Amino acid sequence: MKEGEYLLDKVAFETDENTDKNLDYYSYLRQQPNFKAFGLMKWQLYVYNWSGRNERKWINKQLRRVGEAPVILDTLLVQQSVDELKRFLVNKGYLNAEITSSIDTTKHKKAVVTYHIMAHEPYVISGYTMGLQDVKIDSIAHLTPLKRNWLTSSFQTSLDQYTALVKEGGLFDRDQLDKERQRITALLRRRGYYVFNREYLYYEADTTMKSNQVELEMLLRPHRKIDETGNVEEDDHRQYYIKNVFIISDFEALRQRSDDVLALYKDTVKYKGLNFLYGPNGQNVRRSVLYNCTHITPGKLYNERDVEQTYSSFSSLRALRNVNIRFDEVEENDTLKLNSYIITSTAKTQGFGADLEGTNSNGDFGFATSLSYQHRNLFKGAEVFSVKLRGAFESLAGQKGSNALDNYLEIGGENSLTFPRFLFPFVGSDFSRKIKAVTQLNVSYNSQRRPEYKRDIFSGGWSYIWQDQGNMQARHTFKLLDADYVYLPKIDSSFFASLPPTTARYYYSDQFILGMGYSYSFNNYSPQNRQRNTHSLRFSLEFAGNMLYGLSKLTGATPNVNGQYELFGIGYQQFVKTDLDISKGFVLDNRNKIAFHFGAGLGVPYANSKVLPFERRYFAGGANSLRGWSVRTLGPGSMALDSISSFVTQVGDVRLEANLEYRTKLFWKFEMAAYVDAGNIWTIRPYADQKNGNFDFSRFYKEIAFSYGLGLRLDFDYFLLRFDTGLKAYDPQQRGSKKWAITRPNLHDNFAVHFAVGYPF
């Protein structure tokens, strides 16, 4: 640094008792100190300083690119920060706020800037009225927000008492005032006011009545339009009705102008009140499908939500590439109307894909490959048909059997057919249109070949998937039918004899699962807005075997020697299973974030089953669980390590898990994380081959495992590569002092490494 220059080392705030402690002041500073990783160390500044003075050397260029140049104190920027902070507080209602700054340079070549914030007493809204001269607009402004009908995803006005965002006794917060204008604008644009925007609403504030109190009134500006001579006319705000709806297919933006579409499409087909215009390729998607996606209805008032739902429905059709909705204004018999044009472009109908990957699991090397095919418009109804074939080979160390090769081979395939509408026998098209759900049918086959056994799994399902129309980040899935058939054509006799009786009976025998389930998921994360707090929720519920068990009872079926009813000579499973996962992300600043996750699950076998199917049981450890353990190496409970015969015994029916992670940006696409994981799995009942593995309220809290670690990530915005390391801190499967693994950290038995794609939560 030059003479007289100081490194900006720290920024501090001193506030009075009137200042809101939750306000974010850092965002309004024009100059901030160098970044600290995890809030502790300015490592990027150190890297930059390593580069030396010769900027031409390659290594110095790279160090400077990775590092961060020192932030030199700029008094002009400090004063600009003072001005920004004052404007911010005034907008929040602190009209008399005073901001000053002081600079401490007593440290050698380092400066500490302190901002002294005297907010003083805020201005409070003592009275609030709406002076909207238009009676109809005034009545709409007092409506509560629309509430969703859960079944049909339609919206209706609530009759509850109106609650304004701006209230008497609240702070004179201009951000809140603007949200109230936006709320009323949204209500009006859903009730025919097509050209209305929030600039037509404004406030008049009177601060002369009492000290620090505001009399507030919302007023309405008249509608302004430019006549044919160019003069501005003022008029009442009027509602618009939908006149005609034109659906234009096969539009090509590079060849055709969207402002003259009707001149290009001469032939019009009328269908249920809508006008369909086809391009040179004719009808690509059936009219009935496009009609079901159109929520803009001729004769109805313009509704912005109908436009949003139409966009969403058309965009979900994989047979279409682009969708654009345009409106033209017309006046007919003193009534304002809109012609709506839904312009679509056709997507590529078919596509192929291929993947190749290498695997390394505990020293067992292998590879996997898959081929996929997709048809996006199979029956000209935007049905998506997909086929995927997959094969995997893995060399197994020390797994040789007498009659088998030393390897693991897996081949399989899955087919799915997705209809962009609700399908069910005897259900009419009008009801299907209201439901706004897609129907998915799928079948799959998976064949596994190991030295110990051969296993084939046949699966099939019938599901409905839909999103909340008022909240597109929420997704529902209802599995009307979910069937799995597990068939073991061959198993090594010595391997089977070595298994505990319960494991042999329920894991290595033919099984049949027939059930249904429901899941709900919500995630407000958006790559376009990473500076907001995030939260996600996932809930699922699954039932299996109840219908078959009822039929067995009604028909007087006889159970087998194990007391289990059968279907075609095969025992079927009966259980209930539920899962809940909650995640929260808190943004500290533009480079630091804290994320938290809690997960719980419970599976209960009953009636026709004593143990959950292996595929439905929980396991602990791995990249998305407790990262101090490898996959399937933790639990259940405090079952001793020396009693574990194979990985099939390290499963459970109860899951508890919590994770806390601090994420900090490094440079370019790199991110670092420090985390703590806690949790375990347990069995719902005591089992002979899983001693001390059952959930017991008297001891389960002593069996919560802990791990900690560091991770390095590469964030490419739409996908993330993750490398995580974990160390055990508390291991309930050990005995005595060995449980506290944190006292003996090592890279052998207390360490695990994980590669993964995406965040763990």
matplotlib code that plots the C-alpha trace (Angstrom):
import matplotlib.pyplot as plt

x = [0.0, 1.1, 1.8, -1.4, -3.5, -5.2, -6.7, -10.4, -10.2, -13.7, -17.1, -19.2, -22.6, -23.7, -27.4, -29.8, -32.7, -35.2, -33.5, -34.8, -32.1, -33.3, -32.6, -29.9, -27.4, -24.5, -26.4, -26.4, -22.6, -20.7, -17.5, -17.0, -13.9, -12.3, -14.2, -13.7, -14.2, -16.6, -16.4, -13.0, -10.1, -9.5, -7.9, -8.5, -6.6, -3.7, -3.7, -3.6, -0.7, 1.3, 1.3, 4.2, 4.9, 5.6, 2.2, 3.6, 4.5, 1.9, 1.7, 1.2, -1.7, -3.4, -3.0, -4.4, -7.3, -8.1, -7.5, -9.1, -7.3, -7.0, -9.9, -8.3, -10.3, -12.1, -13.6, -15.8, -17.4, -17.9, -19.9, -21.9, -22.7, -23.9, -26.3, -27.5, -28.2, -30.1, -32.3, -32.9, -34.0, -36.3, -38.0, -38.5, -40.3, -37.4, -37.8, -35.6, -32.7, -29.2, -26.2, -22.6, -19.3, -16.0, -12.7, -10.2, -6.7, -4.8, -4.0, -0.9, -2.1, -5.6, -8.9, -12.1, -15.2, -18.0, -21.4, -23.4, -27.1, -29.5, -32.8, -34.9, -38.6, -40.2, -43.3, -46.4, -49.6, -52.3, -55.0, -55.5, -58.3, -58.9, -60.2, -60.8, -63.5, -64.6, -67.1, -66.4, -62.6, -63.0, -65.1, -62.6, -59.7, -61.4, -61.5, -59.3, -56.8, -58.2, -58.1, -57.4, -59.8, -57.5, -59.2, -59.7, -56.9, -59.5, -59.7, -62.5, -62.9, -62.8, -65.7, -63.4, -62.9, -60.5, -57.0, -54.9, -51.2, -51.2, -52.6, -53.2, -50.4, -47.9, -44.7, -44.7, -42.8, -42.7, -41.9, -45.1, -47.0, -45.8, -46.8, -50.3, -50.5, -49.3, -51.9, -54.8, -53.4, -53.3, -56.9, -58.0, -56.1, -57.9, -61.3, -61.1, -58.9, -56.4, -54.5, -54.4, -51.0, -49.9, -48.9, -52.6, -52.6, -50.8, -50.7, -51.2, -49.5, -50.2, -47.5, -48.7, -51.4, -49.2, -45.5, -44.2, -47.7, -49.0, -52.5, -52.4, -54.9, -54.7, -56.1, -56.8, -55.6, -58.0, -57.2, -55.1, -55.0, -53.7, -56.4, -55.9, -54.6, -51.9, -53.7, -53.9, -57.5, -58.6, -61.4, -62.8, -61.1, -63.0, -63.1, -62.2, -64.0, -62.5, -64.0, -62.2, -59.4, -57.1, -54.8, -52.0, -49.9, -46.6, -45.5, -41.9, -40.6, -37.8, -40.1, -43.3, -44.1, -46.2, -47.9, -49.6, -50.4, -54.0, -52.9, -50.6, -53.3, -56.3, -58.1, -59.8, -61.4, -63.9, -63.9, -65.9, -65.8, -62.1, -60.5, -57.7, -55.3, -52.8, -49.5, -48.1, -47.6, -51.3, -52.5, -49.6, -51.4, -55.1, -57.6, -59.1, -55.7, -55.0, -58.6, -58.1, -54.9, -56.7, -58.2, -58.9, -62.6, -64.6, -67.3, -65.6, -63.8, -60.1, -58.3, -54.5, -54.6, -56.3, -53.4, -50.8, -52.6, -52.8, -49.0, -48.3, -50.6, -49.2, -45.6, -46.1, -46.8, -43.5, -44.7, -44.5, -41.3, -42.4, -45.6, -46.6, -49.9, -50.8, -53.9, -55.4, -57.9, -61.2, -64.3, -67.7, -71.0, -69.3, -67.7, -64.0, -62.9, -59.7, -58.8, -56.4, -53.7, -52.0, -49.0, -47.2, -44.1, -43.7, -40.9, -38.8, -40.9, -38.3, -35.0, -32.3, -29.8, -26.9, -24.9, -21.7, -20.4, -17.7, -18.2, -16.0, -17.6, -15.2, -12.6, -15.1, -14.7, -17.3, -19.1, -22.7, -24.3, -27.9, -29.7, -32.9, -35.6, -38.4, -41.4, -43.1, -46.3, -47.1, -50.8, -50.9, -52.2, -48.8, -48.4, -44.7, -43.5, -40.1, -37.9, -34.7, -32.4, -29.6, -26.8, -24.1, -21.1, -19.0, -16.0, -16.5, -13.4, -13.5, -17.0, -16.4, -18.9, -18.6, -20.9, -20.6, -18.3, -16.7, -18.8, -22.1, -24.3, -27.4, -29.6, -33.0, -35.4, -38.3, -41.1, -43.4, -46.3, -47.5, -50.8, -51.2, -54.6, -56.5, -57.5, -59.9, -62.8, -66.2, -64.7, -65.8, -63.6, -64.9, -63.8, -60.5, -59.9, -60.6, -58.3, -55.2, -53.3, -51.2, -51.5, -48.4, -48.3, -45.0, -43.6, -40.0, -37.9, -34.6, -32.4, -29.6, -26.9, -24.5, -22.4, -24.8, -28.1, -30.1, -33.0, -35.6, -37.9, -41.0, -42.7, -45.7, -47.6, -50.4, -49.9, -51.4, -49.1, -50.2, -49.0, -50.7, -52.0, -51.5, -48.1, -46.2, -43.4, -45.7, -46.1, -48.5, -48.1, -50.8, -50.0, -53.2, -51.4, -47.9, -46.9, -43.6, -42.9, -39.6, -38.6, -35.5, -34.8, -31.6, -29.8, -26.6, -27.5, -24.5, -25.2, -28.9, -28.0, -25.7, -28.5, -30.6, -34.1, -35.9, -33.5, -33.8, -37.6, -38.3, -35.3, -34.3, -37.7, -40.3, -42.3, -45.3, -46.1, -49.4, -50.2, -50.9, -49.3, -49.3, -46.4, -46.2, -43.1, -42.4, -39.2, -38.9, -35.2, -34.6, -31.2, -32.3, -32.8, -30.1, -30.1, -33.3, -33.9, -35.1, -37.2, -38.4, -40.8, -41.4, -44.1, -45.0, -47.4, -47.6, -49.9, -49.5, -51.3, -54.6, -56.8, -55.2, -55.5, -59.2, -59.8, -57.9, -60.2, -63.4, -62.5, -61.5, -57.9, -55.6, -52.2, -49.0, -46.7, -45.3, -48.8, -48.7, -51.5, -50.4, -51.4, -50.8, -48.6, -46.5, -46.6, -47.6, -46.4, -48.6, -47.3, -47.6, -44.7, -44.5, -41.6, -41.1, -38.2, -37.8, -34.9, -34.2, -31.6, -30.6, -28.6, -26.1, -24.7, -24.0, -21.3, -22.3, -25.3, -26.4, -28.6, -30.5, -32.3, -34.4, -35.8, -37.9, -39.4, -41.4, -42.4, -44.6, -45.2, -48.4, -51.0, -49.5, -45.9, -43.5, -40.7, -40.7, -39.5, -35.8, -36.4, -38.6, -36.3, -34.0, -30.2, -27.8, -24.5, -23.5, -23.3, -26.9, -27.0, -24.3, -21.1, -18.8, -20.0, -20.0, -23.3, -25.2, -22.6, -24.4, -27.0, -29.4, -29.4, -26.4, -26.0, -22.4, -20.1, -19.0, -22.6, -23.1, -23.0, -23.7, -25.1, -28.6, -28.7, -27.8, -31.3, -34.2, -37.8, -37.3, -35.2, -34.1, -31.7, -30.5, -27.9, -26.4, -24.2, -22.3, -21.7, -19.3, -18.2, -14.6, -13.8, -15.1, -17.5, -15.9, -17.7, -16.7, -18.9, -18.4, -21.1, -22.3, -24.6, -26.6, -29.0, -29.4, -31.9, -33.7, -36.0, -39.6, -39.4, -36.6, -35.2, -32.9, -30.4, -30.4, -29.7, -30.0, -31.2, -34.8, -36.1, -36.5, -37.5, -35.3, -32.1, -32.6, -31.1, -27.9, -27.7, -27.7, -24.5, -22.6, -20.1, -18.5, -16.5, -15.6, -16.7, -15.7, -18.3, -18.3, -21.5, -22.5, -25.8, -28.1, -26.1, -23.5, -20.6, -19.9, -16.9, -17.5, -15.3, -16.6, -15.1, -17.0, -17.5, -19.7, -20.3, -23.0, -21.9, -18.6, -18.2, -16.7, -14.4, -14.2, -17.7, -16.1, -14.3, -13.7, -10.9, -9.1, -9.6, -8.0, -8.3, -8.8, -11.9, -13.3, -13.2, -15.3, -15.2, -18.2, -18.7, -22.2, -24.2, -26.4, -26.7, -27.4, -30.5]
y = [0.0, 3.6, 6.1, 7.3, 4.4, 2.1, -1.4, -1.5, -4.1, -3.9, -2.2, -1.8, -0.3, 1.6, 2.0, 3.7, 2.0, 3.0, 1.2, -2.1, -4.6, -6.9, -4.5, -5.4, -2.4, -4.2, -4.3, -0.5, 0.0, 1.2, -0.3, -3.5, -5.2, -8.2, -11.4, -13.7, -17.5, -18.7, -15.2, -16.0, -15.7, -13.4, -16.2, -14.6, -11.5, -13.7, -15.6, -12.3, -11.1, -14.2, -13.2, -10.8, -7.6, -9.0, -9.2, -10.8, -14.1, -16.8, -18.0, -14.5, -13.9, -17.1, -16.2, -12.8, -14.3, -16.6, -14.0, -10.7, -7.4, -5.4, -3.1, 0.4, 2.8, 5.4, 8.2, 9.2, 5.8, 6.0, 9.2, 7.6, 4.7, 7.2, 8.7, 5.3, 4.3, 7.4, 6.9, 3.3, 4.3, 7.1, 4.5, 2.4, 5.2, 6.8, 10.2, 11.9, 9.4, 10.8, 8.8, 9.7, 7.8, 7.7, 6.1, 4.5, 4.2, 3.4, -0.1, -0.2, 0.4, -0.8, 1.2, 0.4, 2.3, 2.8, 4.0, 5.7, 5.3, 7.6, 6.5, 8.5, 7.8, 6.4, 7.8, 5.8, 5.7, 7.2, 7.0, 5.2, 5.6, 4.6, 7.5, 5.5, 7.5, 4.5, 2.5, -0.8, -0.4, 0.5, -2.6, -4.8, -3.2, -4.4, -8.0, -10.6, -12.5, -15.4, -18.8, -22.0, -24.9, -27.8, -30.3, -28.3, -25.7, -23.0, -19.8, -18.1, -14.9, -15.4, -13.9, -13.4, -9.9, -7.8, -7.3, -4.5, -4.6, -1.0, -0.6, 2.1, 1.9, 0.4, 2.1, 4.5, 2.0, 2.9, -0.7, -1.9, 0.9, -0.2, -3.9, -2.6, -0.9, -4.1, -6.2, -4.0, -4.0, -7.8, -7.9, -5.5, -7.3, -10.5, -8.8, -7.3, -4.2, -5.2, -1.8, -1.1, -0.7, 0.3, 3.8, 4.7, 4.3, 6.9, 8.2, 11.5, 11.8, 14.5, 14.8, 18.1, 16.7, 15.2, 14.6, 11.5, 10.5, 10.3, 10.6, 8.5, 8.3, 6.2, 7.9, 6.8, 8.6, 8.6, 6.4, 8.2, 7.4, 9.1, 9.9, 9.9, 13.4, 12.7, 14.4, 12.8, 12.1, 11.2, 8.7, 6.2, 2.9, 0.2, -3.5, -5.6, -8.8, -11.5, -11.5, -14.2, -16.6, -17.7, -20.7, -20.6, -23.7, -24.4, -20.7, -20.1, -16.8, -16.6, -16.8, -15.2, -11.9, -12.3, -9.0, -10.3, -13.9, -13.8, -12.9, -15.9, -18.5, -18.4, -21.6, -21.4, -24.3, -23.5, -25.9, -25.3, -21.5, -21.3, -20.6, -22.9, -21.8, -24.3, -23.9, -25.7, -28.9, -29.1, -30.3, -31.4, -31.5, -32.4, -29.6, -31.2, -31.1, -27.4, -26.6, -28.2, -26.1, -22.8, -21.0, -17.7, -18.0, -15.8, -13.7, -13.6, -10.7, -10.5, -12.3, -12.2, -15.5, -17.2, -16.0, -17.3, -20.7, -20.9, -20.1, -22.8, -25.4, -24.8, -24.8, -28.2, -29.8, -31.3, -31.3, -27.5, -25.5, -21.9, -20.2, -16.6, -14.9, -11.6, -9.3, -6.8, -4.2, -3.6, -1.7, -3.1, -1.4, 0.8, -2.4, -2.8, -6.3, -8.2, -10.7, -13.2, -14.9, -18.0, -18.5, -21.8, -23.4, -27.2, -28.9, -31.7, -34.8, -37.5, -37.6, -40.0, -40.0, -42.1, -42.1, -43.8, -43.7, -45.3, -46.6, -47.3, -48.7, -49.7, -50.8, -52.6, -51.1, -51.1, -49.2, -48.5, -47.3, -46.4, -45.6, -43.6, -42.7, -40.2, -39.4, -36.1, -36.4, -40.1, -40.0, -36.3, -35.4, -34.3, -37.7, -38.3, -41.9, -42.7, -45.9, -46.3, -49.3, -49.6, -52.0, -52.1, -54.3, -54.4, -56.5, -57.8, -58.4, -61.5, -62.5, -65.7, -68.4, -72.0, -71.7, -68.0, -65.6, -62.9, -60.0, -58.2, -57.7, -55.6, -55.0, -53.4, -51.1, -48.8, -47.5, -44.6, -43.0, -39.5, -38.0, -34.2, -34.7, -36.5, -40.0, -42.2, -44.4, -42.7, -39.2, -36.5, -34.0, -31.0, -32.5, -33.6, -30.0, -28.6, -31.1, -29.9, -33.1, -35.3, -39.1, -41.3, -45.0, -46.8, -50.4, -51.5, -54.6, -55.0, -58.1, -58.5, -61.2, -61.6, -64.6, -65.3, -65.0, -63.9, -61.6, -60.1, -57.1, -56.3, -52.9, -51.0, -47.9, -45.5, -42.0, -38.5, -35.4, -31.8, -28.5, -25.8, -23.2, -20.5, -21.8, -23.4, -24.4, -27.0, -30.4, -33.3, -36.9, -39.5, -43.1, -44.8, -48.1, -49.1, -52.7, -54.6, -58.3, -59.7, -63.1, -65.0, -67.8, -68.8, -68.4, -70.1, -72.7, -71.9, -68.2, -68.8, -71.0, -68.3, -65.8, -65.2, -66.7, -63.4, -62.0, -65.2, -65.3, -61.6, -60.5, -63.6, -65.0, -64.1, -61.1, -59.1, -55.5, -53.8, -50.4, -46.7, -43.5, -39.7, -37.2, -33.4, -31.4, -27.6, -25.8, -22.0, -22.1, -20.2, -19.9, -16.4, -15.2, -16.7, -13.9, -14.8, -17.3, -20.7, -23.4, -26.8, -29.4, -33.0, -35.3, -38.8, -41.5, -45.0, -47.9, -51.5, -54.8, -53.6, -54.4, -57.9, -58.6, -57.7, -60.0, -62.8, -62.4, -62.2, -65.3, -67.3, -67.9, -70.1, -68.6, -70.5, -72.2, -68.8, -67.3, -65.2, -64.9, -65.4, -64.2, -66.9, -68.7, -65.6, -63.9, -60.2, -57.4, -55.2, -52.0, -48.2, -45.8, -42.0, -39.5, -35.8, -33.7, -30.0, -27.7, -24.0, -21.8, -18.4, -15.9, -14.1, -12.0, -12.4, -15.0, -16.8, -19.0, -21.3, -24.3, -26.7, -29.9, -32.2, -35.5, -38.2, -41.4, -44.4, -47.7, -50.2, -53.7, -55.3, -58.0, -60.0, -58.8, -58.9, -57.0, -54.2, -55.1, -54.5, -51.8, -49.8, -49.9, -47.0, -46.9, -44.4, -43.0, -41.6, -38.3, -37.3, -38.6, -38.7, -38.0, -39.5, -42.9, -44.6, -45.7, -48.3, -48.5, -46.8, -48.4, -49.6, -48.2, -49.3, -52.7, -53.7, -53.8, -57.3, -58.6, -57.2, -60.2, -58.2, -54.9, -56.4, -56.1, -52.4, -51.2, -50.0, -48.8, -45.5, -42.6, -39.4, -37.0, -33.4, -31.5, -28.0, -26.6, -23.3, -22.5, -19.9, -18.7, -19.0, -17.8, -18.4, -21.4, -22.8, -23.0, -24.5, -25.9, -26.9, -29.1, -31.2, -34.2, -36.1, -39.1, -42.8, -45.5, -48.1, -51.1, -50.8, -54.1, -56.1, -58.6, -61.5, -60.6, -56.9, -56.9, -53.4, -52.1, -51.4, -47.9, -47.5, -44.2, -45.0, -45.1, -43.8, -40.4, -42.1, -43.7, -40.5, -40.5, -37.3, -36.5, -33.3, -32.4, -30.0, -30.0, -28.5, -27.7, -26.6, -24.6, -24.2, -22.5, -25.2, -28.2, -28.6, -31.1, -31.9, -33.5, -34.0, -35.4, -36.5, -37.5, -39.4, -37.5, -40.0, -43.6, -45.4, -48.8, -48.7, -49.6, -47.7, -44.7, -45.7, -44.2, -40.7, -40.9, -37.1, -37.8, -40.0, -38.5, -40.5, -41.2, -44.9, -46.2, -42.7, -41.0, -41.1, -39.4, -38.7, -37.6, -36.4, -34.1, -31.4, -30.2, -32.8, -30.7]
z = [0.0, -0.6, 2.0, 3.7, 2.5, 4.9, 4.5, 5.3, 8.1, 9.7, 9.5, 12.7, 13.5, 16.6, 16.9, 19.4, 21.2, 18.5, 15.6, 14.4, 15.0, 12.3, 9.4, 6.9, 6.9, 5.1, 1.8, 1.6, 2.1, -0.9, 0.5, 2.5, 3.9, 2.2, 2.3, 5.3, 4.7, 7.3, 8.8, 10.2, 7.7, 4.8, 2.8, -0.7, 0.4, 1.6, -1.8, -3.6, -1.5, -2.4, -6.0, -5.6, -7.5, -11.0, -12.7, -15.8, -14.3, -15.0, -11.4, -10.1, -12.6, -11.4, -7.7, -8.3, -10.2, -7.4, -4.7, -3.9, -4.1, -0.8, -0.1, 0.4, 2.5, 0.4, 2.4, -0.6, -0.5, 3.2, 2.8, 0.0, 2.4, 5.0, 2.4, 1.4, 5.0, 5.6, 2.5, 3.6, 7.1, 5.8, 3.6, 6.7, 8.5, 10.4, 8.8, 11.4, 11.2, 11.5, 10.3, 10.9, 10.5, 12.3, 11.1, 13.4, 12.0, 15.2, 13.9, 11.7, 8.1, 9.0, 9.3, 11.2, 10.0, 12.5, 11.3, 14.1, 13.5, 15.4, 14.1, 16.6, 17.0, 13.8, 12.1, 12.8, 10.7, 12.9, 10.4, 7.0, 4.5, 0.9, -1.1, -4.3, -6.1, -8.3, -6.3, -8.1, -7.7, -4.1, -3.4, -5.1, -3.2, 0.1, -0.9, 0.7, -1.4, -3.5, -1.9, -3.7, -4.0, -3.2, -5.5, -8.7, -8.1, -8.9, -7.0, -5.2, -3.1, 0.7, 2.7, 5.7, 7.0, 4.9, 6.3, 4.8, 4.5, 5.6, 9.1, 11.6, 14.2, 11.8, 10.7, 7.8, 5.7, 2.1, 1.0, 2.7, 1.1, -2.3, -1.5, -0.8, -4.2, -5.8, -4.0, -5.1, -8.7, -8.7, -7.5, -10.3, -13.1, -12.1, -12.5, -16.0, -15.5, -18.3, -18.6, -14.8, -13.2, -9.7, -10.8, -10.9, -7.1, -4.9, -1.4, 0.3, 3.7, 6.3, 9.0, 10.5, 12.9, 15.6, 16.2, 14.4, 13.2, 9.7, 8.3, 5.2, 2.3, -0.8, -4.0, -7.5, -10.7, -13.7, -16.7, -19.3, -23.0, -26.1, -28.7, -32.5, -32.5, -29.9, -27.0, -23.6, -22.4, -18.9, -18.4, -15.9, -15.5, -17.5, -17.5, -20.5, -21.7, -23.8, -27.4, -29.4, -28.6, -31.4, -30.9, -33.6, -34.0, -35.8, -35.7, -36.9, -35.5, -38.1, -41.0, -39.8, -38.1, -34.9, -35.5, -38.7, -37.8, -39.1, -42.6, -42.6, -41.5, -43.8, -42.6, -39.2, -37.4, -34.6, -31.6, -28.4, -28.9, -29.7, -33.0, -34.2, -36.9, -38.3, -40.0, -43.1, -41.1, -40.1, -36.8, -34.6, -31.3, -31.0, -30.5, -27.4, -25.7, -26.5, -25.5, -22.1, -21.6, -22.4, -19.4, -21.3, -22.1, -24.6, -22.9, -19.5, -17.9, -18.5, -15.6, -15.3, -13.4, -16.3, -18.5, -16.0, -15.9, -19.7, -19.9, -17.3, -19.0, -22.5, -21.2, -19.7, -23.1, -24.2, -27.8, -27.8, -27.8, -27.2, -26.1, -26.4, -25.5, -27.0, -26.7, -29.1, -27.9, -29.6, -28.7, -29.5, -28.5, -25.9, -24.4, -24.3, -25.5, -26.1, -28.8, -27.4, -29.6, -28.2, -30.5, -30.2, -31.8, -32.3, -30.5, -32.0, -31.7, -30.9, -29.1, -28.1, -25.3, -23.9, -20.7, -19.6, -16.0, -14.0, -10.4, -7.5, -4.4, -1.6, -4.1, -6.4, -9.9, -12.6, -15.2, -16.2, -19.4, -20.5, -23.7, -23.8, -26.3, -26.0, -28.2, -27.1, -29.1, -29.5, -30.2, -31.2, -27.7, -26.3, -24.7, -23.7, -24.3, -22.9, -22.9, -21.0, -21.1, -18.5, -17.9, -15.2, -14.5, -11.3, -10.3, -6.8, -4.6, -2.5, -3.5, -5.4, -5.3, -6.3, -9.3, -10.2, -11.7, -9.5, -10.7, -10.4, -13.5, -13.7, -16.7, -16.8, -18.6, -17.9, -20.0, -19.1, -20.9, -19.6, -20.6, -20.1, -18.5, -15.8, -17.0, -15.1, -16.3, -16.4, -15.7, -18.1, -19.9, -18.0, -14.7, -16.1, -17.3, -13.8, -12.1, -14.2, -13.4, -15.7, -15.7, -15.8, -16.5, -16.0, -16.1, -15.4, -15.2, -13.4, -13.3, -10.8, -11.1, -8.1, -7.0, -4.2, -6.0, -9.1, -8.6, -11.0, -10.1, -12.1, -11.3, -12.5, -11.5, -12.3, -10.9, -11.0, -10.8, -10.5, -9.2, -7.2, -9.6, -7.0, -6.1, -8.9, -6.6, -4.9, -6.4, -5.6, -6.6, -6.0, -6.8, -7.5, -8.1, -7.2, -7.7, -7.3, -7.8, -6.6, -8.0, -7.1, -9.6, -8.0, -4.7, -3.4, -0.8, 1.5, 1.4, 2.2, 5.1, 6.6, 6.7, 9.9, 9.5, 9.4, 6.7, 4.6, 4.8, 3.9, 1.9, -0.2, -1.2, -3.7, -2.6, -3.9, -3.0, -4.1, -2.6, -3.1, -1.9, -1.8, -1.7, -1.5, -2.1, -2.0, -2.8, -3.3, -4.5, -7.7, -9.5, -10.6, -7.0, -4.8, -2.3, -0.5, 2.3, 1.0, 2.5, 1.3, 2.5, 1.5, 2.9, 1.7, 2.9, 1.5, 2.2, 0.9, 1.1, 2.7, -0.2, -0.7, 3.0, 2.9, 0.0, 1.7, 4.8, 2.7, 0.6, 3.7, 2.3, 4.3, 5.4, 4.6, 7.2, 8.2, 8.9, 5.8, 3.2, -0.4, -3.9, -6.6, -4.1, -3.3, 0.0, -0.2, 2.0, 4.2, 5.8, 6.2, 5.7, 6.1, 5.6, 6.4, 5.4, 6.1, 5.0, 5.6, 4.1, 5.7, 3.6, 5.8, 2.9, -0.8, -0.1, 3.1, 3.9, 6.6, 5.7, 8.1, 7.5, 9.6, 8.4, 10.0, 8.8, 10.1, 8.5, 10.3, 9.0, 10.3, 9.7, 6.8, 7.4, 10.2, 8.5, 6.0, 2.4, 2.0, -0.7, 1.7, 4.8, 5.7, 5.7, 7.2, 6.1, 2.7, 0.8, 1.7, 5.2, 8.0, 6.0, 8.6, 7.5, 4.1, 2.5, 4.7, 7.4, 10.3, 12.6, 13.4, 16.9, 18.9, 17.3, 17.8, 14.8, 15.5, 15.2, 11.7, 9.3, 6.1, 4.8, 4.8, 8.6, 8.6, 7.8, 9.9, 10.1, 11.9, 10.7, 12.5, 11.0, 11.3, 9.4, 9.8, 7.1, 6.7, 3.0, 1.8, -1.7, -2.5, -6.1, -9.6, -9.2, -6.1, -2.8, 0.6, 3.3, 7.0, 8.5, 11.4, 10.9, 13.5, 13.4, 13.1, 12.1, 14.3, 13.8, 14.9, 16.8, 18.4, 15.9, 16.7, 13.9, 14.9, 18.6, 20.2, 16.9, 18.0, 18.9, 22.6, 24.3, 27.2, 25.2, 21.6, 22.5, 23.5, 20.0, 18.0, 15.9, 15.2, 12.4, 11.1, 8.0, 5.2, 1.6, -1.7, -4.4, -8.0, -8.6, -12.3, -11.4, -12.7, -11.3, -8.7, -8.2, -4.6, -2.9, 0.9, 3.6, 7.0, 10.3, 13.0, 16.3, 18.2, 17.1, 19.1, 17.6, 19.4, 23.0, 26.0, 25.2, 21.6, 21.1, 21.3, 17.9, 18.0, 20.5, 18.0, 14.5, 11.7, 8.0, 8.4, 10.3, 11.3, 7.9, 4.7, 1.3, -0.9, -4.5, -5.4, -7.7, -6.1, -2.5, 0.2, 1.2]

ax = plt.figure().add_subplot(projection="3d")
ax.plot(x, y, z, "-o")
ax.set_aspect("equal")
plt.show()
